[in-house]
Amino acid sequence: MRELEGKVAIVTGAGRLRGIGRAAAVSLARLGANVVVTGTGRDPSNYPEDEKEIGWKDIHSTAEQIELEGSKALPLVSNVTSSQAVKEMINATLDEFGRIDILVNNAAYARAEDRVPIIDLPEDVFKKVNDIKVLGSYLCAKAVSKVLIEQGQGGKIVNLSSTAGKSGTANTLAYNAANFAIVGMTQSMARELGQYNINVNCVCPGYTETSRMDGLDMEEAAKNTAIGRVGTDDEVGDLIAHLCTKVTSWITGQSININGGTVIEH
């Protein structure tokens, strides 16, 4: 069933082969939505080996997967931390498709030099992690909300947080700060935008097989789940798409775990 036929979605951070953004974009397309996918324009020399081996072309390859599902795609290199770039993204979407119905705020800082003790955490790294996740989500949600309100037909916003948005751990200060913020922002937006029939929810994945997790011991991580394995990007992407359907119209302001039954300490 193509329940989202005629709808238009924007998915940020959707250029990785093994990534939640790509998976969400394809899942939305499978339901009939036309999808705008954004990325930063990564240097191909820095692609993971599996992307290099198949000639992956970042957001353009994601766009090809969307089109294979029978939907239209618009790949855009953008910077979610720039209000001007976000404005240009919105204008390009409206020029191409004439409307916006769905926003998936997935863009995030690559897992790297932010995973250190607070005394070793550079200020610029802390700022970058939060700029992309928090400022970026704010700018995109603000711009899309204006369009949704003007259209007067409701809409869906799905923010990506993490189980790290509910439980803090050592050496992840910047990541925890950003993801806790997304949970609170989701609740605030849901309260404000509900009057316009706009649902705002948050998805909180646990360990998921994406390129962000390269280098981690995923077998060890799997032992902490009730199901005994880590998740896939497609599983998370399908949940995101499900939250954009009519059947979830009475779900808003929620931060939904998808983590195989990992126990979260509060």
Short mmCIF file of the C-alpha atoms (twelve columns), coordinates in Angstrom:
data_MODEL
# 
_entry.id   MODEL 
# 
loop_
_atom_site.group_PDB 
_atom_site.id 
_atom_site.type_symbol 
_atom_site.label_atom_id 
_atom_site.label_alt_id 
_atom_site.label_comp_id 
_atom_site.label_asym_id 
_atom_site.label_seq_id 
_atom_site.Cartn_x 
_atom_site.Cartn_y 
_atom_site.Cartn_z 
_atom_site.pdbx_PDB_model_num 
ATOM 1   C CA . MET A 1   0.000  0.000   0.000  1 
ATOM 2   C CA . ARG A 2   1.323  3.434   -0.944 1 
ATOM 3   C CA . GLU A 3   -0.356 5.287   1.891  1 
ATOM 4   C CA . LEU A 4   1.873  8.339   1.494  1 
ATOM 5   C CA . GLU A 5   1.210  8.774   -2.237 1 
ATOM 6   C CA . GLY A 6   1.414  12.471  -3.100 1 
ATOM 7   C CA . LYS A 7   3.158  13.403  0.145  1 
ATOM 8   C CA . VAL A 8   6.569  15.078  0.178  1 
ATOM 9   C CA . ALA A 9   9.221  14.291  2.774  1 
ATOM 10  C CA . ILE A 10  12.580 15.847  3.618  1 
ATOM 11  C CA . VAL A 11  15.182 13.573  5.215  1 
ATOM 12  C CA . THR A 12  18.422 15.165  6.388  1 
ATOM 13  C CA . GLY A 13  21.691 13.263  6.623  1 
ATOM 14  C CA . ALA A 14  20.612 10.611  4.132  1 
ATOM 15  C CA . GLY A 15  23.742 9.949   2.098  1 
ATOM 16  C CA . ARG A 16  25.316 6.909   3.738  1 
ATOM 17  C CA . LEU A 17  24.855 3.380   2.363  1 
ATOM 18  C CA . ARG A 18  24.543 1.984   5.882  1 
ATOM 19  C CA . GLY A 19  22.577 4.721   7.548  1 
ATOM 20  C CA . ILE A 20  19.252 5.487   9.165  1 
ATOM 21  C CA . GLY A 21  18.681 8.495   6.913  1 
ATOM 22  C CA . ARG A 22  18.942 6.424   3.742  1 
ATOM 23  C CA . ALA A 23  16.752 3.700   5.219  1 
ATOM 24  C CA . ALA A 24  14.079 6.165   6.305  1 
ATOM 25  C CA . ALA A 25  14.065 7.851   2.910  1 
ATOM 26  C CA . VAL A 26  13.633 4.547   1.072  1 
ATOM 27  C CA . SER A 27  10.934 3.364   3.480  1 
ATOM 28  C CA . LEU A 28  8.998  6.605   2.978  1 
ATOM 29  C CA . ALA A 29  9.337  6.194   -0.786 1 
ATOM 30  C CA . ARG A 30  8.047  2.640   -0.535 1 
ATOM 31  C CA . LEU A 31  4.895  4.106   1.023  1 
ATOM 32  C CA . GLY A 32  4.570  6.496   -1.901 1 
ATOM 33  C CA . ALA A 33  6.208  9.705   -0.702 1 
ATOM 34  C CA . ASN A 34  8.455  11.790  -2.900 1 
ATOM 35  C CA . VAL A 35  11.626 12.442  -0.926 1 
ATOM 36  C CA . VAL A 36  14.206 15.212  -0.671 1 
ATOM 37  C CA . VAL A 37  17.474 13.829  0.694  1 
ATOM 38  C CA . THR A 38  20.258 16.021  2.013  1 
ATOM 39  C CA . GLY A 39  23.904 15.494  2.768  1 
ATOM 40  C CA . THR A 40  27.027 17.543  3.316  1 
ATOM 41  C CA . GLY A 41  28.760 16.571  0.084  1 
ATOM 42  C CA . ARG A 42  31.245 14.149  1.636  1 
ATOM 43  C CA . ASP A 43  34.670 13.696  0.071  1 
ATOM 44  C CA . PRO A 44  34.517 10.304  -1.733 1 
ATOM 45  C CA . SER A 45  38.053 9.527   -0.576 1 
ATOM 46  C CA . ASN A 46  36.681 9.329   2.969  1 
ATOM 47  C CA . TYR A 47  33.850 6.907   2.149  1 
ATOM 48  C CA . PRO A 48  33.845 3.566   3.991  1 
ATOM 49  C CA . GLU A 49  35.335 0.706   1.991  1 
ATOM 50  C CA . ASP A 50  31.953 -0.904  1.260  1 
ATOM 51  C CA . GLU A 51  30.745 2.345   -0.327 1 
ATOM 52  C CA . LYS A 52  33.902 2.650   -2.407 1 
ATOM 53  C CA . GLU A 53  33.612 -0.948  -3.603 1 
ATOM 54  C CA . ILE A 54  30.142 -0.480  -5.099 1 
ATOM 55  C CA . GLY A 55  30.696 3.035   -6.422 1 
ATOM 56  C CA . TRP A 56  28.286 4.601   -3.941 1 
ATOM 57  C CA . LYS A 57  27.484 8.230   -4.759 1 
ATOM 58  C CA . ASP A 58  26.189 9.555   -1.427 1 
ATOM 59  C CA . ILE A 59  22.750 11.246  -1.655 1 
ATOM 60  C CA . HIS A 60  22.585 10.563  -5.384 1 
ATOM 61  C CA . SER A 61  22.678 6.819   -4.752 1 
ATOM 62  C CA . THR A 62  19.994 7.209   -2.087 1 
ATOM 63  C CA . ALA A 63  17.943 9.081   -4.681 1 
ATOM 64  C CA . GLU A 64  18.358 6.155   -7.081 1 
ATOM 65  C CA . GLN A 65  17.014 3.770   -4.426 1 
ATOM 66  C CA . ILE A 66  14.021 6.061   -3.889 1 
ATOM 67  C CA . GLU A 67  13.281 6.082   -7.600 1 
ATOM 68  C CA . LEU A 68  13.439 2.281   -7.695 1 
ATOM 69  C CA . GLU A 69  10.504 2.359   -5.276 1 
ATOM 70  C CA . GLY A 70  8.482  4.331   -7.832 1 
ATOM 71  C CA . SER A 71  8.789  7.718   -6.129 1 
ATOM 72  C CA . LYS A 72  10.556 10.919  -7.105 1 
ATOM 73  C CA . ALA A 73  13.739 12.075  -5.394 1 
ATOM 74  C CA . LEU A 74  15.572 15.356  -5.036 1 
ATOM 75  C CA . PRO A 75  19.157 15.097  -3.705 1 
ATOM 76  C CA . LEU A 76  20.495 18.323  -2.205 1 
ATOM 77  C CA . VAL A 77  23.872 19.160  -0.714 1 
ATOM 78  C CA . SER A 78  23.023 21.329  2.267  1 
ATOM 79  C CA . ASN A 79  24.186 22.541  5.660  1 
ATOM 80  C CA . VAL A 80  21.546 22.213  8.371  1 
ATOM 81  C CA . THR A 81  23.462 24.581  10.674 1 
ATOM 82  C CA . SER A 82  22.969 27.482  8.242  1 
ATOM 83  C CA . SER A 83  19.610 29.264  8.244  1 
ATOM 84  C CA . GLN A 84  20.280 30.435  4.687  1 
ATOM 85  C CA . ALA A 85  21.050 26.905  3.490  1 
ATOM 86  C CA . VAL A 86  17.903 25.580  5.185  1 
ATOM 87  C CA . LYS A 87  15.862 28.319  3.517  1 
ATOM 88  C CA . GLU A 88  17.330 27.314  0.152  1 
ATOM 89  C CA . MET A 89  16.485 23.661  0.879  1 
ATOM 90  C CA . ILE A 90  12.865 24.575  1.628  1 
ATOM 91  C CA . ASN A 91  12.598 26.729  -1.500 1 
ATOM 92  C CA . ALA A 92  14.112 23.995  -3.682 1 
ATOM 93  C CA . THR A 93  11.638 21.471  -2.262 1 
ATOM 94  C CA . LEU A 94  8.659  23.737  -2.902 1 
ATOM 95  C CA . ASP A 95  9.914  24.575  -6.405 1 
ATOM 96  C CA . GLU A 96  10.242 20.859  -7.227 1 
ATOM 97  C CA . PHE A 97  7.204  19.386  -5.497 1 
ATOM 98  C CA . GLY A 98  4.966  22.296  -4.488 1 
ATOM 99  C CA . ARG A 99  4.489  21.188  -0.879 1 
ATOM 100 C CA . ILE A 100 6.051  19.610  2.209  1 
ATOM 101 C CA . ASP A 101 4.343  17.076  4.486  1 
ATOM 102 C CA . ILE A 102 7.085  15.306  6.425  1 
ATOM 103 C CA . LEU A 103 10.431 16.209  7.989  1 
ATOM 104 C CA . VAL A 104 12.903 13.676  9.335  1 
ATOM 105 C CA . ASN A 105 15.682 15.381  11.315 1 
ATOM 106 C CA . ASN A 106 18.448 12.785  11.025 1 
ATOM 107 C CA . ALA A 107 21.629 14.806  10.406 1 
ATOM 108 C CA . ALA A 108 24.277 14.297  13.086 1 
ATOM 109 C CA . TYR A 109 27.988 14.705  13.711 1 
ATOM 110 C CA . ALA A 110 30.093 11.683  12.817 1 
ATOM 111 C CA . ARG A 111 31.143 9.586   15.801 1 
ATOM 112 C CA . ALA A 112 34.782 10.545  16.351 1 
ATOM 113 C CA . GLU A 113 36.792 12.832  18.603 1 
ATOM 114 C CA . ASP A 114 33.777 13.684  20.765 1 
ATOM 115 C CA . ARG A 115 33.967 10.383  22.720 1 
ATOM 116 C CA . VAL A 116 36.475 11.502  25.340 1 
ATOM 117 C CA . PRO A 117 36.401 12.588  29.006 1 
ATOM 118 C CA . ILE A 118 35.014 16.073  29.621 1 
ATOM 119 C CA . ILE A 119 38.461 17.404  30.548 1 
ATOM 120 C CA . ASP A 120 39.718 16.353  27.101 1 
ATOM 121 C CA . LEU A 121 36.651 17.446  25.107 1 
ATOM 122 C CA . PRO A 122 37.529 20.398  22.844 1 
ATOM 123 C CA . GLU A 123 35.078 23.269  22.914 1 
ATOM 124 C CA . ASP A 124 34.818 23.348  19.127 1 
ATOM 125 C CA . VAL A 125 33.928 19.643  19.009 1 
ATOM 126 C CA . PHE A 126 31.230 20.059  21.679 1 
ATOM 127 C CA . LYS A 127 29.817 22.964  19.682 1 
ATOM 128 C CA . LYS A 128 29.919 21.086  16.374 1 
ATOM 129 C CA . VAL A 129 28.083 18.044  17.776 1 
ATOM 130 C CA . ASN A 130 25.333 20.250  19.177 1 
ATOM 131 C CA . ASP A 131 25.201 22.602  16.201 1 
ATOM 132 C CA . ILE A 132 24.435 19.797  13.769 1 
ATOM 133 C CA . LYS A 133 22.010 17.865  15.968 1 
ATOM 134 C CA . VAL A 134 20.310 20.596  18.006 1 
ATOM 135 C CA . LEU A 135 20.666 23.790  15.981 1 
ATOM 136 C CA . GLY A 136 20.130 21.864  12.750 1 
ATOM 137 C CA . SER A 137 16.961 20.199  13.996 1 
ATOM 138 C CA . TYR A 138 15.675 23.546  15.265 1 
ATOM 139 C CA . LEU A 139 16.332 25.362  11.984 1 
ATOM 140 C CA . CYS A 140 14.787 22.625  9.841  1 
ATOM 141 C CA . ALA A 141 11.765 22.168  12.108 1 
ATOM 142 C CA . LYS A 142 11.169 25.916  12.284 1 
ATOM 143 C CA . ALA A 143 11.256 26.292  8.509  1 
ATOM 144 C CA . VAL A 144 9.130  23.232  7.783  1 
ATOM 145 C CA . SER A 145 6.606  24.095  10.512 1 
ATOM 146 C CA . LYS A 146 5.937  27.441  8.853  1 
ATOM 147 C CA . VAL A 147 5.148  25.661  5.591  1 
ATOM 148 C CA . LEU A 148 2.959  23.041  7.277  1 
ATOM 149 C CA . ILE A 149 0.964  25.710  9.134  1 
ATOM 150 C CA . GLU A 150 0.471  27.730  5.943  1 
ATOM 151 C CA . GLN A 151 -0.658 24.637  4.033  1 
ATOM 152 C CA . GLY A 152 -3.206 23.905  6.758  1 
ATOM 153 C CA . GLN A 153 -3.238 20.148  6.191  1 
ATOM 154 C CA . GLY A 154 -1.200 18.923  9.146  1 
ATOM 155 C CA . GLY A 155 2.062  17.055  8.863  1 
ATOM 156 C CA . LYS A 156 4.664  14.890  10.550 1 
ATOM 157 C CA . ILE A 157 8.031  15.700  12.093 1 
ATOM 158 C CA . VAL A 158 10.273 12.889  13.304 1 
ATOM 159 C CA . ASN A 159 13.435 13.771  15.211 1 
ATOM 160 C CA . LEU A 160 16.302 11.324  15.689 1 
ATOM 161 C CA . SER A 161 17.734 11.022  19.166 1 
ATOM 162 C CA . SER A 162 19.239 7.917   20.750 1 
ATOM 163 C CA . THR A 163 19.093 5.810   23.872 1 
ATOM 164 C CA . ALA A 164 21.890 8.243   24.772 1 
ATOM 165 C CA . GLY A 165 19.140 10.865  24.881 1 
ATOM 166 C CA . LYS A 166 17.696 9.139   27.933 1 
ATOM 167 C CA . SER A 167 20.721 7.789   29.785 1 
ATOM 168 C CA . GLY A 168 24.058 9.525   30.198 1 
ATOM 169 C CA . THR A 169 27.311 7.619   30.082 1 
ATOM 170 C CA . ALA A 170 30.955 8.496   30.615 1 
ATOM 171 C CA . ASN A 171 32.974 10.006  27.764 1 
ATOM 172 C CA . THR A 172 29.897 10.918  25.700 1 
ATOM 173 C CA . LEU A 173 29.097 14.363  27.096 1 
ATOM 174 C CA . ALA A 174 28.561 16.175  23.807 1 
ATOM 175 C CA . TYR A 175 26.542 13.289  22.345 1 
ATOM 176 C CA . ASN A 176 24.405 12.995  25.477 1 
ATOM 177 C CA . ALA A 177 23.808 16.748  25.574 1 
ATOM 178 C CA . ALA A 178 22.647 16.837  21.962 1 
ATOM 179 C CA . ASN A 179 20.381 13.819  22.196 1 
ATOM 180 C CA . PHE A 180 18.812 14.767  25.535 1 
ATOM 181 C CA . ALA A 181 18.037 18.145  23.941 1 
ATOM 182 C CA . ILE A 182 16.229 16.477  21.036 1 
ATOM 183 C CA . VAL A 183 13.922 14.618  23.444 1 
ATOM 184 C CA . GLY A 184 12.948 17.883  25.141 1 
ATOM 185 C CA . MET A 185 12.580 19.742  21.866 1 
ATOM 186 C CA . THR A 186 10.259 17.026  20.591 1 
ATOM 187 C CA . GLN A 187 7.965  17.424  23.588 1 
ATOM 188 C CA . SER A 188 7.937  21.208  23.221 1 
ATOM 189 C CA . MET A 189 7.217  21.141  19.492 1 
ATOM 190 C CA . ALA A 190 4.452  18.567  19.939 1 
ATOM 191 C CA . ARG A 191 2.691  20.798  22.457 1 
ATOM 192 C CA . GLU A 192 2.955  23.831  20.187 1 
ATOM 193 C CA . LEU A 193 2.133  22.244  16.851 1 
ATOM 194 C CA . GLY A 194 -0.607 19.826  17.844 1 
ATOM 195 C CA . GLN A 195 -3.227 22.539  17.296 1 
ATOM 196 C CA . TYR A 196 -2.238 22.495  13.615 1 
ATOM 197 C CA . ASN A 197 -2.590 18.695  13.352 1 
ATOM 198 C CA . ILE A 198 1.179  18.323  13.190 1 
ATOM 199 C CA . ASN A 199 2.592  15.274  14.961 1 
ATOM 200 C CA . VAL A 200 6.103  15.521  16.376 1 
ATOM 201 C CA . ASN A 201 7.835  12.402  17.653 1 
ATOM 202 C CA . CYS A 202 11.344 11.215  18.384 1 
ATOM 203 C CA . VAL A 203 12.987 7.878   17.620 1 
ATOM 204 C CA . CYS A 204 15.693 6.652   20.002 1 
ATOM 205 C CA . PRO A 205 17.741 3.801   18.501 1 
ATOM 206 C CA . GLY A 206 20.125 1.618   20.426 1 
ATOM 207 C CA . TYR A 207 23.137 0.011   18.772 1 
ATOM 208 C CA . THR A 208 22.348 -0.174  15.064 1 
ATOM 209 C CA . GLU A 209 24.414 -1.571  12.184 1 
ATOM 210 C CA . THR A 210 25.409 1.671   10.460 1 
ATOM 211 C CA . SER A 211 28.710 3.114   9.325  1 
ATOM 212 C CA . ARG A 212 28.665 5.360   12.423 1 
ATOM 213 C CA . MET A 213 29.232 2.217   14.488 1 
ATOM 214 C CA . ASP A 214 32.255 0.994   12.555 1 
ATOM 215 C CA . GLY A 215 35.029 0.074   14.967 1 
ATOM 216 C CA . LEU A 216 32.734 -0.833  17.847 1 
ATOM 217 C CA . ASP A 217 32.303 -4.350  19.199 1 
ATOM 218 C CA . MET A 218 28.748 -4.992  18.021 1 
ATOM 219 C CA . GLU A 219 28.806 -8.596  19.234 1 
ATOM 220 C CA . GLU A 220 29.406 -7.322  22.745 1 
ATOM 221 C CA . ALA A 221 26.681 -4.698  22.321 1 
ATOM 222 C CA . ALA A 222 24.244 -7.420  21.248 1 
ATOM 223 C CA . LYS A 223 24.663 -9.137  24.615 1 
ATOM 224 C CA . ASN A 224 22.941 -6.189  26.301 1 
ATOM 225 C CA . THR A 225 19.733 -6.658  24.321 1 
ATOM 226 C CA . ALA A 226 16.822 -8.931  25.131 1 
ATOM 227 C CA . ILE A 227 16.675 -10.123 21.523 1 
ATOM 228 C CA . GLY A 228 20.395 -10.898 21.386 1 
ATOM 229 C CA . ARG A 229 21.357 -8.814  18.373 1 
ATOM 230 C CA . VAL A 230 21.833 -5.211  17.341 1 
ATOM 231 C CA . GLY A 231 19.391 -3.462  15.044 1 
ATOM 232 C CA . THR A 232 19.487 -2.642  11.351 1 
ATOM 233 C CA . ASP A 233 19.102 0.712   9.664  1 
ATOM 234 C CA . ASP A 234 16.078 -0.635  7.788  1 
ATOM 235 C CA . GLU A 235 14.304 -1.507  11.052 1 
ATOM 236 C CA . VAL A 236 14.781 2.026   12.341 1 
ATOM 237 C CA . GLY A 237 13.851 3.504   8.968  1 
ATOM 238 C CA . ASP A 238 10.615 1.534   8.890  1 
ATOM 239 C CA . LEU A 239 9.652  2.838   12.340 1 
ATOM 240 C CA . ILE A 240 10.294 6.400   11.201 1 
ATOM 241 C CA . ALA A 241 8.103  5.905   8.141  1 
ATOM 242 C CA . HIS A 242 5.385  4.286   10.275 1 
ATOM 243 C CA . LEU A 243 5.270  7.421   12.440 1 
ATOM 244 C CA . CYS A 244 4.458  9.374   9.288  1 
ATOM 245 C CA . THR A 245 1.312  7.390   8.492  1 
ATOM 246 C CA . LYS A 246 -2.303 8.045   9.417  1 
ATOM 247 C CA . VAL A 247 -2.506 5.176   11.880 1 
ATOM 248 C CA . THR A 248 -0.074 6.980   14.213 1 
ATOM 249 C CA . SER A 249 -1.966 10.280  14.175 1 
ATOM 250 C CA . TRP A 250 -2.710 10.129  17.926 1 
ATOM 251 C CA . ILE A 251 0.941  9.608   18.796 1 
ATOM 252 C CA . THR A 252 2.812  12.839  19.444 1 
ATOM 253 C CA . GLY A 253 5.458  14.153  21.803 1 
ATOM 254 C CA . GLN A 254 6.855  10.656  22.306 1 
ATOM 255 C CA . SER A 255 10.454 9.464   22.346 1 
ATOM 256 C CA . ILE A 256 10.253 5.868   21.214 1 
ATOM 257 C CA . ASN A 257 13.009 3.367   21.950 1 
ATOM 258 C CA . ILE A 258 14.020 0.888   19.266 1 
ATOM 259 C CA . ASN A 259 16.865 -1.019  20.862 1 
ATOM 260 C CA . GLY A 260 16.112 -4.739  21.061 1 
ATOM 261 C CA . GLY A 261 15.051 -4.506  24.684 1 
ATOM 262 C CA . THR A 262 18.172 -2.854  26.063 1 
ATOM 263 C CA . VAL A 263 17.576 -1.751  29.643 1 
ATOM 264 C CA . ILE A 264 17.972 2.005   29.986 1 
ATOM 265 C CA . GLU A 265 19.013 3.381   33.362 1 
ATOM 266 C CA . HIS A 266 17.308 6.614   34.341 1 
# 
